[in-house]
Amino acid sequence: MTSTGPITAPPAGGAGQLPDEATCYRALSGRDPRFDGWIYVGVTSTGIYCRPSCPARTPKPGNCRWFAAAGAAQQAGFRACRRCHPDAVPGSPAWNLRNDVAGRAMRLIADGTVDREGVAGLASRLGYSERQLQRVLIAETGAPPLVLARAQRAHAARLLIENSALPMTDIAFAAGFSSVRQFNETVREVFSLTPTQLRTARKGVAPGPGVLRLRLPVRQPFAGWALLEFFGRRTVTGLEASRFTDETVSFTRSVRLPAGAATFTLHYDGESLQAQVRLQELSDLGPLVARLRRMCDLDADPEAVDRSLARHRGLAAMVRARPGLRIPGTPAADELVIRALLGQQISLQGGTTATSRLVAEYGEPLPDNLVDGSVTMLFPSAERLAAADPEALAMPRARGRALVGLASALATGALDLSPGSDSRQVCRQLLSLRGIGPWTTGYTALRGLGDPDVLLSSDLIIARQLQRHDLTDDTSYLAPWRSYATVHLWNGAC
């Protein structure tokens, strides 16, 4: 049990399936950050739960209990460690890999579905009864949906307490609590501090009114420059902006959220990823953070991906050049599929220009307090595009008709691209729509839904790169990381 021999990173397929206790304890003894977010340790002698890399003294094996989710540790009566902040670690990569009900439910909970629609709404979205869903999540995580959502609310509350000067009453309701009393009790139970004590103990100074600055935890290695440069090469006028210097890179854009609009700037300096956020409604902070994490693929397991791809001689040099490369996702999958349609069979610059025209004509101006430099617009809503005259759109008529048909499917809910959607079903639905081909479907699965195993061989650049690097034979051996291979090939062509 106290062996300190070498251990491997957590297996890729086992969210909810903890490693054996010996492996968990070796990770804790070695303060292995690779296991942060995969497992949590509750220490019975102190009543505190930690991440494996916590710098505190290692407890005895008999005093350790292991959990697959922070909410499960909290339900068991453990408080969050004040030194390692286990609620603020990267999430388990497996929740984003899994397309089953547990994985989809965890993504929806992170997006705030339980706070907005209750457990009944979550179950309905997944096609399960509440009782069935409770059983699945307890079996997989050790906690029911309400407890997992409560952990999300506690994390959102801590972010607001430590990164704003807002009154506690405003924070309570913005974080999703139904009363100030519930907010106070939860913060005390989870962090063993009152909200006021949490604010007093914070580091740094809160930014100006209306602005939140957040640090986004990420597993290393992390190719942050390459990720933000990817976004920057596709900047849409009015919707997005990017800035590159020798020392830093940043990317700014607007986005629609469940309760209102927001703008954010992602900033990377070679060491950490920061977000500066402006929200129309503070209750959208939790969903925005979840979407930023998916957009930047921050919960990925980069060591497992790199180790697998580097086995092929055609990819090994690319992996060495950009260790920790991530899938460049999106905070708005509905928007991305429309942008993908506009970019079908034309150049990157042509697709960006067409999207900029669409935003200028059908987009919605941002509220004045959210405008950030040249970012002044929201992407057109699906409802507005569905009502457009396809003959009047500044594009070939066939593409205009396809765009209006796609927007109609999104507006009516016939096509669901929410975090809890089934990617296989989405792909089938997309291919059934007029004017949607394999490239748009694959691109949406890769970037819009975060599917880790899409080799976009129908992309002209990827097809050339596959030939150049002798990857034209069967690529099934690259599974389940073919999306990362696609991104490496894109970057290798630049």
Solvent accessible surface area in square Angstrom, and as a share of the most:
residue,aa,sasa,rsa
1,M,102,0.46
2,T,94,0.55
3,S,59,0.38
4,T,115,0.67
5,G,33,0.32
6,P,139,0.88
7,I,31,0.16
8,T,109,0.64
9,A,9,0.07
10,P,7,0.04
11,P,81,0.51
12,A,35,0.27
13,G,59,0.57
14,G,9,0.09
15,A,4,0.03
16,G,22,0.21
17,Q,120,0.53
18,L,66,0.33
19,P,28,0.18
20,D,90,0.46
21,E,100,0.45
22,A,32,0.25
23,T,24,0.14
24,C,1,0.00
25,Y,15,0.06
26,R,57,0.21
27,A,0,0.00
28,L,10,0.05
29,S,34,0.22
30,G,57,0.55
31,R,94,0.34
32,D,18,0.09
33,P,84,0.53
34,R,60,0.22
35,F,0,0.00
36,D,6,0.03
37,G,2,0.02
38,W,17,0.06
39,I,1,0.00
40,Y,17,0.07
41,V,1,0.00
42,G,0,0.00
43,V,12,0.07
44,T,72,0.42
45,S,79,0.51
46,T,75,0.44
47,G,19,0.18
48,I,51,0.26
49,Y,0,0.00
50,C,12,0.07
51,R,52,0.19
52,P,0,0.00
53,S,26,0.17
54,C,6,0.04
55,P,70,0.44
56,A,32,0.25
57,R,224,0.82
58,T,41,0.24
59,P,24,0.15
60,K,150,0.63
61,P,35,0.22
62,G,75,0.72
63,N,43,0.22
64,C,16,0.10
65,R,116,0.42
66,W,30,0.11
67,F,20,0.08
68,A,11,0.09
69,A,8,0.06
70,A,16,0.13
71,G,2,0.02
72,A,5,0.04
73,A,0,0.00
74,Q,16,0.07
75,Q,94,0.42
76,A,41,0.32
77,G,59,0.56
78,F,14,0.06
79,R,81,0.30
80,A,5,0.04
81,C,9,0.06
82,R,139,0.51
83,R,156,0.57
84,C,8,0.05
85,H,65,0.29
86,P,0,0.00
87,D,23,0.12
88,A,19,0.15
89,V,15,0.09
90,P,10,0.07
91,G,25,0.24
92,S,8,0.05
93,P,6,0.04
94,A,0,0.00
95,W,25,0.09
96,N,45,0.23
97,L,45,0.23
98,R,37,0.14
99,N,35,0.18
100,D,58,0.30
101,V,18,0.10
102,A,1,0.01
103,G,0,0.00
104,R,39,0.14
105,A,0,0.00
106,M,27,0.12
107,R,29,0.11
108,L,3,0.02
109,I,5,0.03
110,A,26,0.20
111,D,3,0.02
112,G,10,0.09
113,T,1,0.00
114,V,7,0.04
115,D,63,0.33
116,R,101,0.37
117,E,71,0.32
118,G,29,0.28
119,V,14,0.08
120,A,57,0.44
121,G,15,0.14
122,L,0,0.00
123,A,2,0.02
124,S,84,0.54
125,R,107,0.39
126,L,11,0.05
127,G,68,0.66
128,Y,83,0.32
129,S,55,0.36
130,E,82,0.37
131,R,182,0.67
132,Q,79,0.35
133,L,0,0.00
134,Q,55,0.24
135,R,141,0.52
136,V,38,0.22
137,L,0,0.00
138,I,88,0.44
139,A,82,0.64
140,E,36,0.16
141,T,5,0.03
142,G,39,0.38
143,A,0,0.00
144,P,20,0.13
145,P,0,0.00
146,L,99,0.49
147,V,25,0.15
148,L,8,0.04
149,A,2,0.02
150,R,52,0.19
151,A,14,0.11
152,Q,73,0.32
153,R,28,0.10
154,A,1,0.00
155,H,39,0.17
156,A,8,0.06
157,A,0,0.00
158,R,12,0.05
159,L,20,0.10
160,L,0,0.00
161,I,0,0.00
162,E,35,0.15
163,N,31,0.16
164,S,8,0.05
165,A,82,0.63
166,L,46,0.23
167,P,79,0.49
168,M,43,0.19
169,T,69,0.40
170,D,67,0.35
171,I,0,0.00
172,A,0,0.00
173,F,104,0.43
174,A,12,0.09
175,A,7,0.06
176,G,31,0.30
177,F,5,0.02
178,S,90,0.58
179,S,42,0.27
180,V,52,0.30
181,R,184,0.67
182,Q,69,0.31
183,F,0,0.00
184,N,42,0.22
185,E,67,0.30
186,T,5,0.03
187,V,0,0.00
188,R,110,0.40
189,E,101,0.45
190,V,1,0.01
191,F,8,0.03
192,S,38,0.24
193,L,27,0.14
194,T,42,0.24
195,P,8,0.05
196,T,89,0.52
197,Q,89,0.40
198,L,8,0.04
199,R,49,0.18
200,T,110,0.64
201,A,69,0.54
202,R,67,0.25
203,K,193,0.82
204,G,62,0.60
205,V,141,0.81
206,A,19,0.15
207,P,26,0.16
208,G,41,0.40
209,P,140,0.88
210,G,64,0.62
211,V,21,0.12
212,L,10,0.05
213,R,128,0.47
214,L,3,0.01
215,R,151,0.55
216,L,4,0.02
217,P,24,0.15
218,V,21,0.12
219,R,15,0.06
220,Q,102,0.45
221,P,44,0.28
222,F,14,0.06
223,A,15,0.12
224,G,0,0.00
225,W,80,0.28
226,A,10,0.08
227,L,3,0.02
228,L,0,0.00
229,E,61,0.27
230,F,2,0.01
231,F,8,0.04
232,G,12,0.11
233,R,90,0.33
234,R,33,0.12
235,T,37,0.21
236,V,0,0.00
237,T,102,0.59
238,G,11,0.11
239,L,0,0.00
240,E,10,0.05
241,A,26,0.20
242,S,41,0.26
243,R,156,0.57
244,F,94,0.39
245,T,48,0.28
246,D,139,0.72
247,E,121,0.54
248,T,28,0.17
249,V,1,0.00
250,S,17,0.11
251,F,3,0.01
252,T,16,0.09
253,R,6,0.02
254,S,0,0.00
255,V,2,0.01
256,R,82,0.30
257,L,14,0.07
258,P,55,0.35
259,A,54,0.42
260,G,18,0.17
261,A,4,0.03
262,A,0,0.00
263,T,1,0.01
264,F,1,0.00
265,T,24,0.14
266,L,0,0.00
267,H,65,0.29
268,Y,10,0.04
269,D,63,0.33
270,G,37,0.35
271,E,141,0.63
272,S,22,0.14
273,L,1,0.00
274,Q,63,0.28
275,A,1,0.01
276,Q,52,0.23
277,V,1,0.01
278,R,54,0.20
279,L,20,0.10
280,Q,86,0.38
281,E,79,0.35
282,L,49,0.24
283,S,55,0.36
284,D,2,0.01
285,L,2,0.01
286,G,25,0.24
287,P,10,0.07
288,L,0,0.00
289,V,15,0.09
290,A,12,0.10
291,R,37,0.13
292,L,0,0.00
293,R,30,0.11
294,R,67,0.24
295,M,3,0.01
296,C,0,0.00
297,D,20,0.10
298,L,0,0.00
299,D,19,0.10
300,A,7,0.05
301,D,10,0.05
302,P,5,0.03
303,E,60,0.27
304,A,14,0.11
305,V,3,0.02
306,D,17,0.09
307,R,118,0.43
308,S,20,0.13
309,L,0,0.00
310,A,39,0.30
311,R,188,0.68
312,H,32,0.14
313,R,185,0.68
314,G,11,0.11
315,L,0,0.00
316,A,15,0.12
317,A,60,0.46
318,M,16,0.07
319,V,8,0.05
320,R,172,0.63
321,A,72,0.56
322,R,73,0.27
323,P,61,0.38
324,G,0,0.00
325,L,7,0.04
326,R,2,0.01
327,I,6,0.03
328,P,1,0.01
329,G,4,0.04
330,T,16,0.09
331,P,6,0.04
332,A,21,0.16
333,A,14,0.11
334,D,61,0.32
335,E,11,0.05
336,L,8,0.04
337,V,0,0.00
338,I,3,0.01
339,R,46,0.17
340,A,2,0.01
341,L,1,0.00
342,L,1,0.01
343,G,15,0.14
344,Q,22,0.10
345,Q,174,0.77
346,I,78,0.39
347,S,73,0.47
348,L,84,0.42
349,Q,127,0.56
350,G,27,0.26
351,G,9,0.09
352,T,19,0.11
353,T,50,0.29
354,A,15,0.12
355,T,3,0.02
356,S,20,0.13
357,R,132,0.48
358,L,7,0.03
359,V,1,0.00
360,A,80,0.62
361,E,96,0.43
362,Y,27,0.10
363,G,6,0.06
364,E,81,0.36
365,P,92,0.58
366,L,9,0.05
367,P,42,0.27
368,D,131,0.68
369,N,104,0.53
370,L,1,0.01
371,V,55,0.32
372,D,34,0.18
373,G,67,0.64
374,S,74,0.48
375,V,0,0.00
376,T,51,0.30
377,M,35,0.15
378,L,6,0.03
379,F,11,0.04
380,P,5,0.03
381,S,30,0.19
382,A,16,0.12
383,E,107,0.48
384,R,119,0.44
385,L,0,0.00
386,A,28,0.21
387,A,88,0.68
388,A,13,0.10
389,D,77,0.40
390,P,33,0.20
391,E,87,0.39
392,A,65,0.50
393,L,10,0.05
394,A,63,0.49
395,M,35,0.15
396,P,89,0.56
397,R,158,0.58
398,A,68,0.53
399,R,38,0.14
400,G,0,0.00
401,R,85,0.31
402,A,3,0.02
403,L,0,0.00
404,V,21,0.12
405,G,36,0.34
406,L,1,0.01
407,A,0,0.00
408,S,40,0.26
409,A,14,0.11
410,L,14,0.07
411,A,35,0.27
412,T,107,0.62
413,G,51,0.49
414,A,64,0.50
415,L,6,0.03
416,D,64,0.33
417,L,10,0.05
418,S,26,0.17
419,P,26,0.16
420,G,3,0.03
421,S,10,0.07
422,D,27,0.14
423,S,17,0.11
424,R,145,0.53
425,Q,86,0.38
426,V,3,0.02
427,C,33,0.19
428,R,157,0.57
429,Q,54,0.24
430,L,0,0.00
431,L,94,0.47
432,S,90,0.58
433,L,47,0.23
434,R,176,0.64
435,G,44,0.42
436,I,13,0.07
437,G,21,0.21
438,P,100,0.63
439,W,52,0.18
440,T,0,0.00
441,T,8,0.05
442,G,12,0.12
443,Y,20,0.08
444,T,0,0.00
445,A,2,0.02
446,L,0,0.00
447,R,24,0.09
448,G,14,0.14
449,L,43,0.21
450,G,32,0.31
451,D,36,0.18
452,P,17,0.10
453,D,41,0.21
454,V,22,0.13
455,L,39,0.19
456,L,6,0.03
457,S,60,0.39
458,S,69,0.45
459,D,16,0.08
460,L,115,0.57
461,I,78,0.40
462,I,0,0.00
463,A,39,0.30
464,R,153,0.56
465,Q,7,0.03
466,L,13,0.07
467,Q,136,0.61
468,R,171,0.62
469,H,42,0.19
470,D,68,0.35
471,L,3,0.02
472,T,80,0.47
473,D,115,0.59
474,D,105,0.55
475,T,15,0.09
476,S,58,0.37
477,Y,113,0.43
478,L,4,0.02
479,A,41,0.32
480,P,60,0.38
481,W,15,0.05
482,R,55,0.20
483,S,0,0.00
484,Y,9,0.03
485,A,0,0.00
486,T,0,0.00
487,V,3,0.01
488,H,1,0.01
489,L,0,0.00
490,W,13,0.05
491,N,5,0.03
492,G,28,0.27
493,A,50,0.39
494,C,106,0.63
